[in-house]
Amino acid sequence: MMLLVTAAQMQELDKKAIEEFRIPGLVLMENAGRGIFELICRHFAARLYQGVTILIGPGNNGGDGFVIARHLNQEGVKVELLILAPEEKFKGDALINYNIVKNLGLSVTVCSNSISLSTVSETIEKSGIIVDAIFGTGLVREVTGRFAQCIEMANKSPAPIVAVDIPSGLSADTGRPLGKAIRADLTATMALAKLGLILHPGTEYVGDLHIVNIGLPNTSIAEADIKTELFDEKDFRSILRPRPSIAHKGTFGHLLIVAGSRGKTGAAALAAHGALRAGAGLVTVGCPKDVQPVLAQKLTEAMIEDLPETESGTVSTKAIPLIKTMLERKKALAIGPGLGVNKEIQEVVRLLFEEVPIPMIADADALTALGTEHTPVARAKQPRILTPHPGEMAHMLGCTPAEVQHDRIAAALSLARSSGAIVVLKGAGTVIAAPDERVALNSSGNPGMASGGMGDVLTGIIGGFLAQGYAAWDAARISVFVHGRASDQLAKVKGNWGYLASEIADWMPHLFTP
């Protein structure tokens, strides 16, 4: 499991290591610098003969840069240090390492203004490697002046850039560039990955991400109770359960899907298809009576039950008693794809959300029915999963999609706390949030998924895993991951886009092979 931290959490871990465990800050800085030096030698050995230019900022990030410079110098590599701050700005451990490189006679150029920086443009352009040690994770203000100018110069250089801890100019908490930001080819981050390295658009600036062990005590990290993780292949494999050889269809649960309306049968069919491909033993789709014949043509492996309908071809409130009867012996309920939007749908969805005694996932039109800032989602006593895209999330929180996208983690946590449900905020870097503050960021998926029907398939996948008895938190994480991973593998076979939601569902069985 890759834990993800905010800048404040990382600062607290550093402080605890120094003050409680008595690990000198100088030791942590040495470990950081030497670890990055080793990464540079492994990944860019063929370019070392051209020399290395290290861009130094005024804080401990610059101190790490001095350590890197010393180790490179010991290996006979030509090093140019471009310092973007007056000497008096260096304090403590950074100052100690600054004095060491000066005593060793390394080439040091102080660029205290834009004019002096322009004189070293050729050094940056012709360097074999550029090391970005300008700003660390504590940056909160916009990058301006000579710092912005230096970042632009580095980004224009053909030399690969190695970022120390985080690409300078990138917010460690949101992944958003603060004005200008380094576009690194490799980022070596200390001890734990920072949120901004994983969140979009930060991922576009990071390049290859490597974590450098600087010696923080494992007990200290465990005690920090970090609740945010990056969910990846290893995590997926650790949760996925093997199937017993004596299993039968009843072993893997029966999912009820309430979905579809006149003109929107495709959404219901895709949800059922996703559930079956996820391994649900049985799937029944409850749909308006008028569309049952259409769905019967689309689905062969799922069962279909018609429900009382309105004049407009959507599920009627008269269907509620029948749905409750249909829930007998079902392990999970999925509701929403293609359901339609009206007052009767709202009444059906809200009642089921509050009263159904089995795990339930609500998506699409069911989310519209569930609540806004004026009529918030009621807290259900049983496991619930909500899967909004940013527009649906904005509707439920009473804000704009732009506000949701500005801080996706905060938005997902807000809805999770108020509803008591697991929230899956879809989009690039899907966020899964729980009411107890746990957050998982998904590591799979690509832009080829930006097409119709993808969310319907995901609803079915989650429902399929719920029906098999997976806990809501696990079902949400593994479903989002396999949905994206199937897309990643399809992209390699079919191209970066143009594949269909149904094809993602059909590819999933490949992922369940050990």
Secondary structure, 3 states (H helix, E strand, C coil): CEEEECHHHHHHHHHHHHHCCCCCHHHHHHHHHHHHHHHHHHHCHHHHHHCEEEEECCCHHHHHHHHHHHHHHHCCCCEEEEECCCHHHCCHHHHHHHHHHHHCCCEEEECCCHHHHHCCHHHHHCCCEEEEECCCCCCCCCCCHHHHHHHHHHHHCCCCEEEECCCCCECCCCCCECCCCCCCCEEEEECCEEHHHHCCCCHHHHCEEEEECCCCCHHHHHHCCCCEEEECHHHHHHHCCCCCCCCCHHHHCEEEEECCCCCCHHHHHHHHHHHHHCCCCEEEEEEEHHHHHHHHHHCCCCEEEEECECCCCCECHHHHHHHHHHCCCCCEEEECCCCCCCHHHHHHHHHHHHHCCCCEEECCHHHHHHCCCCCCCCCCCCCEEECCCHHHHHHHHCCCHHHHHHCHHHHHHHHHHHHCCEEEECCCCCEEECCCCCEEEECCCCHHHCCCCHHHHHHHHHHHHHHCCCCHHHHHHHHHHHHHHHHHHHHHHHCCCCCCHHHHHHHHHHHHCC
